[in-house]
Amino acid sequence: MRVVLAEDLYLLRQGLVQLLESHGFEIVAAVDNGPELLSVLLSERPDVAVVDVRLPPTFTDEGIQAALEARRQVKGLPVLVLSQHVESLYARELLADGAGGIGYLLKDRVFNSDQFVDAVRRVADGGTSMDPQVISRLLAGNARREPLATLTQREREVLALMAEGCSNAAVAQRLVISQGAVAKYTTNIFTKLDINQSDDHNRRVLAVLAYLNAPSGRTAG
């Protein structure tokens, strides 16, 4: 699995390279600035990009801007943001096209290598991996949007965990309910968001994207 990595701190960048290589990933490029990141994303078209938000030269938003531009030119390019900050606006834009795997992890909340490696693999496979704090910030911004208005509190909790990438078993464990109950809530969510039955394993991702990217300024009918 081919990875492009963007991180400006040398020791952290090298540590991530060694960690990913030890788990069988091929690091095709490890860069420390936004312009170089965009260049290698377009030339290498990796299986997944692991990107910091703030990179040189201005340390504002070069990393995620490069990732967004690459996704505009390479539809569905999987991107996992690894940052110290929750940038809600950019997180929404990253989710907006609904194509390809996406993730957003906070550096100080990655507690072990398995958690991080699992997130990289999940995003590369077209799934989602969102830190709960990022999800909470996004959900707060969606408080008055139509999809949220149609869901019960428990359905919102289930969907938030789905956005993190949790399986039904993991959702059941986190909410201390049965897997059967989770399946029922999931079915309700798909129905309310008008996501039809499909063999596509990304249906859960579609639900999350439909939810987080609902247009504002409408009320439920």
Backbone as a chain_set.jsonl record, in Angstrom:
{"seq": "MRVVLAEDLYLLRQGLVQLLESHGFEIVAAVDNGPELLSVLLSERPDVAVVDVRLPPTFTDEGIQAALEARRQVKGLPVLVLSQHVESLYARELLADGAGGIGYLLKDRVFNSDQFVDAVRRVADGGTSMDPQVISRLLAGNARREPLATLTQREREVLALMAEGCSNAAVAQRLVISQGAVAKYTTNIFTKLDINQSDDHNRRVLAVLAYLNAPSGRTAG", "coords": {"N": [[0.842, -1.183, 0.0], [0.687, 2.117, -0.974], [1.95, 5.153, 0.307], [1.755, 8.653, 0.798], [3.27, 11.022, 2.807], [2.884, 13.897, 4.809], [4.43, 16.054, 6.889], [5.755, 18.547, 8.938], [7.534, 18.502, 11.112], [10.595, 17.12, 11.772], [11.43, 14.853, 13.394], [8.958, 13.679, 14.077], [7.972, 13.154, 11.525], [9.864, 11.281, 10.553], [9.491, 9.306, 12.453], [6.855, 8.505, 11.876], [7.227, 7.519, 9.309], [8.884, 5.277, 9.813], [7.185, 3.798, 11.475], [4.968, 3.226, 9.77], [6.257, 1.857, 7.693], [7.123, -0.375, 9.102], [4.788, -1.74, 9.331], [4.254, -2.653, 6.856], [3.641, -0.778, 4.876], [4.394, 1.167, 1.943], [6.337, 3.936, 1.71], [6.106, 6.389, -0.446], [6.701, 9.034, -0.648], [7.839, 11.51, 1.614], [7.162, 14.497, 2.834], [7.66, 18.025, 3.691], [6.272, 20.367, 3.276], [3.636, 22.417, 1.815], [3.47, 23.007, -1.118], [5.202, 21.025, -2.216], [3.897, 18.766, -1.327], [1.445, 18.803, -2.802], [2.474, 18.466, -5.369], [3.653, 15.855, -5.275], [1.44, 14.305, -4.633], [-0.113, 14.506, -6.938], [1.629, 13.468, -8.849], [2.378, 10.923, -7.905], [0.009, 9.706, -7.009], [-1.006, 8.218, -4.615], [-2.076, 5.344, -2.59], [-3.074, 6.265, -0.237], [-3.025, 9.395, 1.489], [-1.337, 10.866, 4.178], [-1.72, 13.593, 6.086], [-0.656, 16.647, 7.498], [-2.335, 19.563, 8.732], [-1.241, 22.179, 8.945], [1.411, 23.476, 7.326], [4.723, 24.478, 6.149], [4.89, 27.069, 3.589], [3.704, 29.035, 5.302], [2.528, 27.979, 7.537], [-0.239, 27.782, 8.017], [-2.687, 26.696, 6.486], [-1.668, 25.09, 4.516], [-1.239, 22.294, 4.159], [-3.771, 20.909, 4.209], [-5.058, 22.331, 2.228], [-3.55, 21.634, 0.002], [-4.166, 18.906, -0.078], [-6.926, 19.02, -0.579], [-6.946, 20.266, -3.112], [-5.625, 18.304, -4.56], [-7.511, 16.233, -4.383], [-9.514, 17.357, -5.904], [-8.407, 17.175, -8.41], [-7.699, 14.519, -8.621], [-10.01, 12.406, -8.429], [-11.545, 11.11, -5.563], [-9.232, 10.558, -4.148], [-7.769, 9.083, -1.38], [-7.569, 10.551, 1.834], [-6.068, 11.102, 4.909], [-6.227, 13.203, 7.515], [-3.94, 14.388, 9.873], [-3.642, 16.065, 12.68], [-3.037, 18.756, 15.059], [-5.145, 20.326, 15.515], [-8.663, 21.087, 15.297], [-10.114, 21.786, 12.415], [-12.889, 22.868, 11.406], [-14.169, 23.935, 9.102], [-12.517, 23.124, 6.958], [-12.592, 20.398, 7.34], [-15.25, 19.843, 6.698], [-15.199, 20.586, 4.003], [-13.442, 18.7, 3.019], [-14.998, 16.45, 3.277], [-16.949, 16.99, 1.445], [-17.248, 16.166, -1.305], [-17.892, 13.531, -1.239], [-16.517, 11.325, -2.192], [-14.226, 8.663, -2.155], [-11.955, 7.543, 0.482], [-11.849, 9.105, 3.708], [-10.406, 10.778, 6.531], [-9.868, 12.056, 9.856], [-7.753, 12.704, 12.298], [-6.665, 13.563, 15.596], [-3.538, 14.55, 16.775], [-2.743, 14.375, 19.493], [-4.5, 12.551, 20.443], [-4.118, 10.086, 19.438], [-3.477, 7.06, 20.56], [-2.073, 4.663, 20.366], [-0.065, 2.53, 18.223], [-1.547, 0.646, 16.762], [-4.114, 1.775, 16.581], [-3.627, 3.994, 14.938], [-2.536, 2.822, 12.579], [-4.665, 1.181, 11.816], [-6.521, 3.176, 11.161], [-5.265, 4.379, 8.941], [-5.301, 2.24, 7.103], [-8.061, 1.842, 6.877], [-8.989, 4.236, 5.728], [-7.569, 4.161, 3.322], [-8.864, 2.03, 2.166], [-11.223, 3.155, 1.44], [-12.937, 3.92, 3.46], [-14.064, 5.634, 6.494], [-12.449, 7.49, 9.116], [-12.758, 9.115, 11.85], [-11.894, 11.324, 14.435], [-13.522, 11.395, 17.616], [-13.781, 13.987, 18.764], [-13.589, 15.654, 16.561], [-15.85, 14.862, 15.156], [-17.823, 15.643, 17.021], [-17.538, 18.423, 16.899], [-18.296, 18.895, 14.253], [-20.921, 17.919, 14.26], [-22.093, 19.693, 16.022], [-22.107, 21.956, 14.473], [-24.03, 21.213, 12.709], [-26.436, 21.366, 13.925], [-28.97, 22.468, 13.339], [-29.765, 21.426, 10.977], [-31.483, 19.697, 8.365], [-31.226, 16.711, 8.153], [-30.31, 16.035, 10.741], [-32.462, 16.873, 12.264], [-34.331, 14.947, 11.682], [-33.479, 12.665, 12.899], [-33.364, 10.586, 15.813], [-32.041, 11.104, 19.161], [-30.528, 8.849, 19.935], [-30.082, 7.665, 17.441], [-28.473, 9.597, 16.31], [-26.239, 9.332, 17.954], [-25.419, 6.756, 17.263], [-24.806, 7.184, 14.549], [-22.725, 9.022, 14.756], [-20.735, 7.408, 15.872], [-20.488, 5.59, 13.795], [-19.323, 7.309, 11.979], [-16.82, 7.55, 13.067], [-15.812, 5.19, 12.272], [-16.582, 2.868, 13.462], [-17.6, -0.544, 13.815], [-20.726, -2.431, 13.844], [-20.621, -4.051, 16.112], [-18.721, -2.711, 17.654], [-20.028, -0.28, 18.046], [-22.218, -1.153, 19.54], [-20.902, -1.992, 21.853], [-19.784, 0.42, 22.786], [-22.071, 1.959, 23.305], [-23.405, 0.382, 25.015], [-25.5, -1.397, 24.27], [-27.469, -3.862, 22.471], [-26.26, -5.709, 19.574], [-28.276, -6.186, 17.809], [-30.003, -4.068, 18.318], [-28.402, -1.976, 17.434], [-28.304, -2.581, 14.699], [-30.972, -2.124, 14.051], [-31.197, 0.649, 14.57], [-29.376, 1.538, 12.671], [-30.608, 0.799, 10.264], [-32.842, 2.466, 10.412], [-31.561, 4.934, 10.206], [-30.482, 4.814, 7.58], [-32.891, 4.73, 6.181], [-34.13, 7.193, 6.846], [-32.316, 8.96, 5.765], [-32.596, 8.42, 3.175], [-31.096, 6.445, 1.823], [-30.667, 3.887, -0.245], [-31.152, 0.271, -0.166], [-28.273, -1.714, -0.697], [-25.508, -3.605, -1.991], [-23.169, -2.417, -1.598], [-20.428, -1.828, 0.407], [-19.83, 0.651, 1.293], [-22.068, 1.985, 2.105], [-22.532, 2.801, 4.695], [-20.646, 4.822, 4.886], [-21.72, 6.618, 3.046], [-23.996, 7.374, 4.445], [-22.914, 8.762, 6.609], [-21.622, 10.872, 5.239], [-23.808, 12.088, 3.934], [-25.139, 13.031, 6.116], [-23.3, 14.769, 7.509], [-22.846, 16.652, 5.56], [-25.198, 17.929, 4.973], [-27.297, 20.385, 3.449], [-27.629, 23.706, 4.724], [-30.136, 25.829, 6.318], [-32.657, 24.75, 5.931], [-35.702, 23.205, 6.972], [-37.111, 20.365, 8.593], [-39.672, 18.463, 6.956]], "CA": [[0.0, 0.0, 0.0], [1.566, 3.263, -1.184], [1.571, 6.266, 1.169], [2.453, 9.939, 0.814], [3.198, 11.572, 4.16], [3.256, 15.312, 4.904], [4.591, 16.485, 8.284], [6.906, 19.437, 8.922], [8.472, 18.196, 12.19], [11.473, 16.051, 11.278], [11.4, 13.641, 14.216], [7.646, 13.056, 13.93], [7.879, 12.632, 10.163], [10.662, 10.059, 10.471], [8.833, 8.297, 13.272], [5.705, 7.989, 11.133], [7.764, 6.704, 8.21], [9.325, 3.999, 10.354], [6.01, 3.069, 11.956], [4.191, 2.707, 8.643], [7.054, 0.843, 6.992], [7.155, -1.59, 9.916], [3.502, -2.422, 9.151], [4.133, -3.102, 5.476], [3.325, 0.287, 3.928], [5.491, 1.727, 1.153], [6.32, 5.398, 1.749], [6.619, 6.841, -1.744], [7.235, 10.376, -0.429], [7.616, 12.105, 2.932], [7.492, 15.889, 2.546], [7.491, 18.917, 4.844], [5.66, 21.645, 2.886], [2.436, 22.291, 1.011], [3.681, 22.889, -2.564], [5.775, 19.716, -2.549], [2.845, 17.776, -1.099], [0.542, 18.774, -3.948], [3.204, 17.913, -6.51], [3.822, 14.397, -5.18], [0.117, 13.674, -4.674], [-0.55, 14.428, -8.334], [2.531, 12.627, -9.642], [2.442, 9.557, -7.384], [-1.337, 9.179, -6.825], [-0.838, 7.112, -3.658], [-3.269, 4.681, -2.075], [-3.566, 7.117, 0.84], [-2.147, 10.476, 1.92], [-1.428, 11.23, 5.591], [-1.413, 15.003, 5.881], [-0.846, 17.647, 8.552], [-3.044, 20.734, 8.228], [-0.403, 23.378, 8.909], [2.741, 23.193, 6.797], [5.377, 25.633, 5.537], [5.699, 28.173, 4.123], [3.057, 29.977, 6.234], [2.041, 27.244, 8.703], [-1.661, 28.031, 8.241], [-3.536, 25.612, 6.002], [-1.094, 24.56, 3.274], [-1.372, 20.843, 4.037], [-5.115, 20.48, 3.831], [-5.368, 22.931, 0.931], [-2.921, 20.78, -1.01], [-4.949, 17.674, -0.151], [-8.196, 19.341, -1.233], [-6.695, 20.482, -4.529], [-5.313, 16.991, -5.15], [-8.772, 15.495, -4.516], [-10.259, 17.926, -7.024], [-7.803, 16.716, -9.654], [-7.698, 13.051, -8.596], [-11.269, 12.123, -7.749], [-11.564, 10.003, -4.622], [-7.925, 10.312, -3.515], [-7.961, 8.931, 0.07], [-6.784, 11.482, 2.642], [-6.196, 11.063, 6.361], [-5.637, 14.374, 8.144], [-3.369, 14.154, 11.204], [-3.405, 17.446, 13.073], [-3.239, 19.136, 16.452], [-6.259, 21.258, 15.569], [-9.901, 20.771, 14.585], [-10.46, 22.828, 11.452], [-14.209, 22.397, 10.982], [-14.467, 24.345, 7.733], [-11.786, 22.279, 6.035], [-13.098, 19.039, 7.496], [-16.478, 19.765, 5.902], [-14.851, 20.621, 2.588], [-12.841, 17.408, 2.703], [-16.098, 15.5, 3.171], [-18.025, 17.5, 0.616], [-17.525, 15.516, -2.586], [-18.437, 12.198, -0.989], [-15.792, 10.312, -2.963], [-12.959, 8.213, -1.6], [-11.821, 7.483, 1.926], [-11.433, 10.319, 4.403], [-10.218, 10.63, 7.966], [-9.341, 13.245, 10.549], [-7.312, 12.324, 13.632], [-5.925, 14.558, 16.358], [-2.258, 13.95, 17.154], [-2.636, 14.065, 20.921], [-5.504, 11.554, 20.804], [-3.712, 8.79, 18.885], [-2.917, 6.493, 21.779], [-1.195, 3.526, 20.101], [0.221, 2.339, 16.798], [-2.635, -0.1, 16.119], [-5.184, 2.722, 16.285], [-3.228, 4.803, 13.793], [-2.396, 1.966, 11.396], [-6.015, 0.798, 11.421], [-7.125, 4.337, 10.513], [-4.655, 4.523, 7.62], [-5.823, 1.167, 6.243], [-9.493, 2.046, 6.654], [-9.143, 5.321, 4.767], [-7.076, 3.66, 2.038], [-9.885, 1.115, 1.636], [-12.416, 3.906, 1.076], [-13.789, 4.149, 4.62], [-13.858, 6.853, 7.27], [-11.859, 7.368, 10.449], [-12.866, 10.469, 12.38], [-11.785, 11.445, 15.879], [-14.794, 11.826, 18.221], [-13.831, 15.435, 18.97], [-13.876, 16.257, 15.262], [-17.27, 14.58, 14.896], [-18.627, 16.492, 17.905], [-17.502, 19.788, 16.374], [-19.09, 18.924, 13.031], [-22.328, 17.735, 14.606], [-22.556, 20.94, 16.626], [-22.377, 22.862, 13.367], [-25.186, 20.716, 11.959], [-27.529, 21.235, 14.883], [-30.271, 22.877, 12.822], [-29.898, 20.973, 9.593], [-32.595, 18.773, 8.204], [-31.01, 15.313, 8.533], [-30.226, 15.921, 12.186], [-33.803, 17.05, 12.813], [-35.138, 13.748, 11.467], [-32.918, 11.547, 13.65], [-33.467, 10.619, 17.266], [-30.759, 11.274, 19.84], [-29.782, 7.594, 19.861], [-29.642, 7.485, 16.064], [-27.33, 10.494, 16.122], [-25.097, 8.73, 18.635], [-24.979, 5.634, 16.423], [-24.205, 7.723, 13.337], [-21.439, 9.617, 15.125], [-19.779, 6.307, 16.02], [-20.25, 5.109, 12.44], [-18.386, 8.244, 11.357], [-15.492, 7.219, 13.582], [-15.397, 3.957, 11.627], [-16.927, 1.732, 14.321], [-18.491, -1.595, 13.351], [-21.918, -2.574, 14.682], [-20.213, -4.624, 17.393], [-18.055, -1.657, 18.422], [-21.069, 0.674, 18.443], [-22.975, -1.788, 20.62], [-20.068, -1.979, 23.055], [-19.639, 1.798, 23.256], [-23.351, 2.48, 23.794], [-23.932, -0.626, 25.948], [-26.759, -1.91, 23.739], [-27.239, -5.079, 21.704], [-25.963, -5.516, 18.159], [-29.565, -6.132, 17.14], [-30.498, -2.694, 18.445], [-27.592, -1.158, 16.536], [-28.765, -2.854, 13.341], [-32.258, -1.438, 13.89], [-30.928, 2.084, 14.456], [-28.693, 1.766, 11.397], [-31.636, 0.729, 9.232], [-33.622, 3.707, 10.513], [-30.739, 6.025, 9.688], [-30.463, 4.701, 6.126], [-34.222, 5.069, 5.675], [-34.38, 8.63, 6.994], [-31.409, 9.687, 4.877], [-32.951, 7.996, 1.816], [-30.003, 5.67, 1.234], [-31.325, 2.642, -0.599], [-30.464, -0.988, 0.059], [-27.215, -1.936, -1.665], [-24.435, -4.483, -1.546], [-21.986, -1.577, -1.454], [-20.04, -1.731, 1.816], [-19.667, 2.054, 1.641], [-23.349, 2.6, 2.425], [-22.352, 3.486, 5.983], [-19.928, 6.056, 4.602], [-22.671, 7.519, 2.411], [-24.863, 7.912, 5.491], [-22.138, 9.761, 7.352], [-21.409, 12.026, 4.383], [-25.094, 12.761, 3.746], [-25.462, 13.679, 7.383], [-22.403, 15.868, 7.827], [-22.83, 17.644, 4.494], [-26.549, 18.386, 4.651], [-27.366, 21.827, 3.247], [-28.23, 24.454, 5.809], [-31.213, 26.756, 5.974], [-33.904, 24.066, 5.656], [-36.324, 22.559, 8.112], [-37.705, 19.079, 8.247], [-41.055, 18.561, 6.552]], "C": [[0.888, 1.248, 0.0], [1.049, 4.488, -0.433], [2.414, 7.49, 0.854], [2.206, 10.559, 2.178], [3.657, 13.031, 4.14], [3.249, 15.741, 6.363], [5.861, 17.327, 8.354], [7.924, 19.135, 10.016], [9.295, 16.957, 11.825], [11.335, 14.761, 12.078], [10.065, 12.923, 14.093], [7.5, 12.449, 12.543], [8.647, 11.313, 10.033], [10.055, 8.939, 11.305], [7.646, 7.675, 12.572], [6.155, 7.111, 9.967], [8.141, 5.321, 8.725], [8.15, 3.156, 10.839], [5.239, 2.439, 10.802], [4.966, 1.639, 7.878], [7.103, -0.46, 7.775], [5.854, -2.386, 9.815], [3.231, -2.731, 7.677], [3.739, -2.05, 4.467], [4.586, 0.704, 3.165], [5.36, 3.246, 1.161], [6.936, 5.909, 0.451], [7.147, 8.269, -1.664], [6.888, 10.815, 0.979], [8.1, 13.539, 2.843], [7.172, 16.778, 3.747], [6.861, 20.257, 4.489], [4.514, 21.418, 1.905], [2.665, 22.153, -0.478], [4.243, 21.532, -2.982], [4.742, 18.612, -2.347], [1.924, 17.673, -2.301], [1.217, 18.124, -5.146], [3.29, 16.391, -6.441], [2.474, 13.676, -5.169], [-0.353, 13.502, -6.11], [0.335, 13.508, -9.169], [2.499, 11.166, -9.198], [1.069, 8.892, -7.246], [-1.34, 7.972, -5.87], [-2.168, 6.466, -3.279], [-3.894, 5.489, -0.939], [-2.527, 8.196, 1.131], [-2.406, 10.752, 3.398], [-0.862, 12.642, 5.7], [-1.643, 15.82, 7.152], [-1.529, 18.862, 7.94], [-2.089, 21.885, 7.975], [1.023, 23.027, 8.527], [3.387, 24.492, 6.335], [4.831, 25.851, 4.122], [5.008, 29.047, 5.171], [2.52, 29.31, 7.498], [0.583, 27.59, 9.039], [-2.48, 26.829, 7.793], [-2.983, 24.936, 4.747], [-1.342, 23.068, 3.079], [-2.741, 20.427, 3.551], [-5.551, 21.118, 2.519], [-4.763, 22.11, -0.203], [-3.713, 19.492, -1.183], [-6.274, 17.908, -0.87], [-8.007, 19.546, -2.734], [-6.376, 19.163, -5.224], [-6.585, 16.17, -5.344], [-9.644, 16.06, -5.634], [-9.723, 17.412, -8.354], [-7.762, 15.192, -9.767], [-8.905, 12.621, -7.767], [-11.141, 10.916, -6.832], [-10.232, 9.687, -3.981], [-8.106, 10.216, -1.999], [-7.017, 9.831, 0.866], [-7.11, 11.283, 4.112], [-5.465, 12.277, 6.922], [-5.162, 13.996, 9.545], [-2.906, 15.496, 11.727], [-3.515, 17.624, 14.582], [-4.52, 19.937, 16.625], [-7.475, 20.711, 14.828], [-10.248, 21.96, 13.704], [-11.781, 22.431, 10.799], [-14.509, 22.726, 9.523], [-13.796, 23.424, 6.73], [-12.227, 20.819, 6.142], [-14.369, 18.854, 6.681], [-16.156, 19.747, 4.413], [-14.233, 19.301, 2.149], [-13.925, 16.351, 2.488], [-17.04, 15.791, 2.008], [-18.293, 16.699, -0.648], [-18.007, 14.084, -2.431], [-17.725, 11.083, -1.723], [-14.492, 9.96, -2.263], [-12.918, 8.256, -0.09], [-11.36, 8.804, 2.508], [-11.279, 10.025, 5.898], [-9.659, 11.901, 8.561], [-9.041, 12.831, 11.981], [-6.57, 13.479, 14.283], [-4.678, 13.903, 16.95], [-2.217, 13.529, 18.618], [-3.681, 13.065, 21.392], [-5.277, 10.22, 20.07], [-2.903, 8.097, 19.964], [-2.016, 5.277, 21.558], [-1.059, 3.327, 18.595], [-0.908, 1.604, 16.09], [-3.779, 0.817, 15.722], [-4.858, 3.519, 15.024], [-3.166, 3.972, 12.517], [-3.762, 1.519, 10.896], [-6.706, 1.946, 10.689], [-6.573, 4.524, 9.103], [-5.217, 3.478, 6.659], [-7.297, 1.407, 5.902], [-9.736, 3.144, 5.618], [-8.673, 4.877, 3.385], [-8.09, 2.749, 1.365], [-11.194, 1.818, 1.304], [-13.361, 4.198, 2.225], [-13.513, 5.475, 5.289], [-13.198, 6.519, 8.599], [-11.775, 8.773, 11.027], [-12.74, 10.442, 13.897], [-13.108, 11.93, 16.463], [-14.886, 13.329, 18.441], [-14.113, 16.17, 17.667], [-15.351, 16.066, 14.927], [-18.147, 15.489, 15.745], [-18.683, 17.919, 17.386], [-18.367, 19.911, 15.112], [-20.582, 18.793, 13.325], [-22.899, 19.0, 15.227], [-22.89, 21.952, 15.541], [-23.581, 22.463, 12.556], [-26.46, 20.731, 12.788], [-28.893, 21.574, 14.321], [-30.494, 22.43, 11.39], [-30.887, 19.817, 9.509], [-32.302, 17.344, 8.61], [-30.953, 15.112, 10.043], [-31.61, 16.011, 12.816], [-34.643, 15.787, 12.67], [-34.665, 12.556, 12.296], [-33.168, 11.718, 15.144], [-32.081, 10.809, 17.872], [-29.918, 10.011, 19.741], [-29.288, 7.345, 18.45], [-28.465, 8.395, 15.754], [-26.074, 9.929, 16.769], [-24.53, 7.575, 17.817], [-24.255, 6.157, 15.188], [-22.851, 8.359, 13.621], [-20.369, 8.542, 15.27], [-19.487, 5.663, 14.668], [-19.223, 5.992, 11.747], [-16.964, 8.008, 11.828], [-14.926, 5.971, 12.916], [-15.743, 2.715, 12.42], [-17.832, 0.736, 13.596], [-19.725, -1.649, 14.239], [-21.56, -3.111, 16.07], [-19.559, -3.563, 18.274], [-19.048, -0.607, 18.894], [-21.853, 0.119, 19.62], [-22.195, -1.732, 21.931], [-19.965, -0.571, 23.639], [-20.929, 2.318, 23.883], [-24.032, 1.546, 24.791], [-25.355, -1.023, 25.538], [-26.434, -3.149, 22.911], [-26.905, -4.746, 20.249], [-27.256, -5.463, 17.348], [-30.152, -4.733, 17.179], [-29.723, -1.763, 17.52], [-28.044, -1.342, 15.096], [-30.085, -2.142, 13.057], [-32.055, 0.06, 13.726], [-30.285, 2.416, 13.106], [-29.682, 1.751, 10.242], [-32.482, 1.993, 9.228], [-32.858, 4.89, 9.924], [-30.721, 5.999, 8.162], [-31.802, 5.127, 5.53], [-34.458, 6.574, 5.719], [-33.495, 9.468, 6.079], [-31.588, 9.262, 3.418], [-31.779, 7.338, 1.098], [-30.513, 4.255, 1.013], [-30.474, 1.426, -0.262], [-29.457, -1.229, -1.061], [-26.221, -2.923, -1.094], [-23.149, -3.699, -1.302], [-21.65, -1.412, 0.018], [-19.856, -0.286, 2.252], [-20.987, 2.738, 1.977], [-23.284, 3.343, 3.755], [-21.63, 4.813, 5.789], [-20.865, 7.077, 3.961], [-23.592, 8.154, 3.438], [-24.151, 9.01, 6.259], [-21.973, 11.029, 6.519], [-22.7, 12.803, 4.162], [-25.463, 13.564, 4.971], [-24.616, 14.927, 7.623], [-22.432, 16.975, 6.787], [-24.21, 18.118, 4.104], [-26.563, 19.893, 4.462], [-28.079, 22.52, 4.377], [-29.426, 25.263, 5.321], [-32.498, 26.092, 5.639], [-34.427, 23.494, 6.945], [-36.976, 21.283, 7.657], [-39.18, 19.257, 7.932], [-41.941, 17.738, 7.458]], "O": [[1.738, 1.41, 0.875], [-0.131, 4.827, -0.519], [3.627, 7.391, 0.667], [1.07, 10.614, 2.649], [4.678, 13.364, 3.538], [2.197, 15.788, 7.0], [6.92, 16.898, 7.895], [9.093, 19.486, 9.858], [8.743, 15.88, 11.598], [11.145, 13.691, 11.5], [10.029, 11.695, 14.012], [6.964, 11.35, 12.398], [8.136, 10.345, 9.468], [10.096, 7.77, 10.919], [7.438, 6.464, 12.651], [5.539, 6.086, 9.676], [7.759, 4.309, 8.137], [8.125, 1.942, 10.636], [4.897, 1.258, 10.85], [4.394, 0.631, 7.463], [7.121, -1.538, 7.181], [5.815, -3.565, 10.169], [2.098, -3.035, 7.303], [3.519, -2.379, 3.302], [5.699, 0.603, 3.68], [4.368, 3.783, 0.666], [8.154, 5.863, 0.276], [7.946, 8.683, -2.505], [5.799, 10.538, 1.482], [9.304, 13.787, 2.782], [6.508, 16.352, 4.692], [6.899, 21.189, 5.292], [4.429, 20.377, 1.253], [2.097, 21.241, -1.08], [3.812, 20.957, -3.981], [4.711, 17.638, -3.099], [1.647, 16.57, -2.773], [0.604, 17.326, -5.854], [3.03, 15.71, -7.433], [2.379, 12.547, -5.65], [-0.925, 12.47, -6.46], [-0.146, 12.846, -10.089], [2.585, 10.266, -10.033], [0.957, 7.671, -7.349], [-1.64, 6.85, -6.277], [-3.239, 6.976, -3.606], [-5.1, 5.407, -0.704], [-1.322, 7.961, 1.039], [-3.557, 10.861, 3.822], [0.321, 12.868, 5.443], [-2.684, 15.704, 7.799], [-1.329, 19.161, 6.763], [-2.122, 22.5, 6.909], [1.749, 22.378, 9.28], [2.699, 25.496, 6.147], [4.35, 24.899, 3.509], [5.709, 29.761, 5.888], [2.102, 29.998, 8.43], [0.218, 27.679, 10.211], [-2.919, 26.032, 8.622], [-3.722, 24.291, 4.004], [-1.621, 22.623, 1.965], [-2.859, 19.674, 2.585], [-6.326, 20.522, 1.771], [-5.392, 21.916, -1.243], [-3.913, 19.033, -2.308], [-6.695, 17.083, -1.68], [-8.805, 19.062, -3.536], [-6.812, 18.934, -6.352], [-6.728, 15.484, -6.356], [-10.425, 15.329, -6.244], [-10.478, 17.234, -9.31], [-7.787, 14.643, -10.868], [-8.817, 12.492, -6.546], [-10.694, 9.846, -7.245], [-10.098, 8.65, -3.33], [-8.556, 11.182, -1.383], [-5.815, 9.869, 0.604], [-8.274, 11.294, 4.512], [-4.242, 12.377, 6.821], [-5.893, 13.364, 10.308], [-1.889, 16.02, 11.274], [-4.021, 16.753, 15.288], [-4.939, 20.202, 17.752], [-7.339, 19.967, 13.857], [-10.632, 23.019, 14.2], [-11.799, 21.749, 9.775], [-15.041, 21.891, 8.792], [-14.422, 22.989, 5.763], [-12.234, 20.093, 5.148], [-14.549, 17.818, 6.041], [-16.758, 18.991, 3.649], [-14.474, 18.838, 1.034], [-13.792, 15.475, 1.634], [-17.841, 14.937, 1.628], [-19.451, 16.555, -1.04], [-18.481, 13.484, -3.395], [-18.278, 9.992, -1.864], [-13.747, 10.839, -1.831], [-13.736, 8.919, 0.547], [-10.583, 9.534, 1.891], [-11.938, 9.14, 6.445], [-9.055, 12.719, 7.867], [-9.954, 12.63, 12.783], [-5.924, 14.276, 13.602], [-4.756, 12.833, 17.554], [-1.716, 12.454, 18.946], [-3.758, 12.755, 22.581], [-6.14, 9.342, 20.085], [-1.775, 8.495, 20.254], [-1.271, 4.894, 22.459], [-1.826, 3.875, 17.803], [-1.203, 1.903, 14.933], [-4.355, 0.659, 14.645], [-5.709, 3.695, 14.152], [-3.693, 4.383, 11.484], [-3.999, 1.478, 9.689], [-7.404, 1.715, 9.702], [-7.33, 4.798, 8.172], [-5.57, 3.802, 5.525], [-7.719, 1.194, 4.765], [-10.584, 2.998, 4.737], [-9.318, 5.189, 2.384], [-8.169, 2.699, 0.138], [-12.169, 1.168, 0.928], [-14.474, 4.674, 2.001], [-12.822, 6.333, 4.74], [-13.36, 5.424, 9.136], [-10.844, 9.524, 10.736], [-13.392, 9.643, 14.569], [-13.758, 12.792, 15.871], [-15.972, 13.897, 18.317], [-14.798, 17.194, 17.665], [-16.018, 16.995, 14.471], [-19.12, 16.05, 15.241], [-19.734, 18.559, 17.421], [-19.077, 20.9, 14.928], [-21.405, 19.474, 12.713], [-24.057, 19.345, 14.988], [-23.845, 22.718, 15.672], [-24.11, 23.271, 11.793], [-27.468, 20.156, 12.376], [-29.893, 21.022, 14.781], [-31.321, 22.998, 10.676], [-31.086, 19.07, 10.466], [-33.086, 16.783, 9.376], [-31.486, 14.132, 10.564], [-31.903, 15.31, 13.785], [-35.57, 15.572, 13.45], [-35.367, 11.549, 12.389], [-33.182, 12.832, 15.668], [-31.071, 10.689, 17.179], [-28.715, 10.09, 19.487], [-28.173, 6.855, 18.274], [-27.558, 8.009, 15.017], [-24.98, 10.028, 16.213], [-23.314, 7.431, 17.692], [-23.205, 5.632, 14.818], [-21.929, 8.244, 12.813], [-19.23, 8.734, 14.845], [-18.361, 5.234, 14.419], [-18.359, 5.502, 11.02], [-16.01, 8.236, 11.084], [-13.723, 5.713, 12.978], [-15.266, 1.625, 12.106], [-18.726, 1.134, 12.85], [-19.772, -0.986, 15.275], [-22.123, -2.68, 17.076], [-19.8, -3.51, 19.48], [-18.932, -0.096, 20.008], [-22.122, 0.833, 20.586], [-22.763, -1.457, 22.988], [-20.051, -0.395, 24.855], [-20.888, 3.038, 24.881], [-25.087, 1.864, 25.341], [-26.284, -0.989, 26.346], [-25.265, -3.453, 22.675], [-27.216, -3.663, 19.755], [-27.326, -4.78, 16.326], [-30.727, -4.264, 16.197], [-30.301, -0.871, 16.897], [-28.157, -0.368, 14.352], [-30.295, -1.621, 11.962], [-32.662, 0.68, 12.852], [-30.601, 3.429, 12.482], [-29.608, 2.59, 9.345], [-32.801, 2.53, 8.167], [-33.429, 5.736, 9.236], [-30.92, 7.03, 7.518], [-31.844, 5.801, 4.501], [-34.929, 7.162, 4.746], [-33.882, 10.561, 5.665], [-30.836, 9.685, 2.54], [-31.501, 7.625, -0.067], [-30.76, 3.516, 1.966], [-29.258, 1.519, -0.094], [-29.748, -0.981, -2.231], [-26.097, -3.068, 0.122], [-22.153, -4.263, -0.848], [-22.468, -0.921, 0.796], [-19.739, -0.012, 3.446], [-21.02, 3.96, 2.121], [-23.909, 4.392, 3.918], [-21.953, 5.806, 6.44], [-20.814, 8.262, 4.29], [-23.935, 9.331, 3.326], [-24.725, 10.066, 6.524], [-22.161, 12.135, 7.026], [-22.698, 14.034, 4.195], [-26.032, 14.65, 4.868], [-25.143, 16.003, 7.903], [-22.084, 18.117, 7.089], [-24.388, 18.658, 3.012], [-25.918, 20.616, 5.222], [-29.036, 21.981, 4.934], [-29.698, 25.373, 4.125], [-33.393, 26.749, 5.109], [-33.678, 23.317, 7.905], [-37.348, 21.132, 6.493], [-39.863, 20.079, 8.542], [-43.156, 17.701, 7.266]]}, "num_chains": 1, "name": "protein.A"}
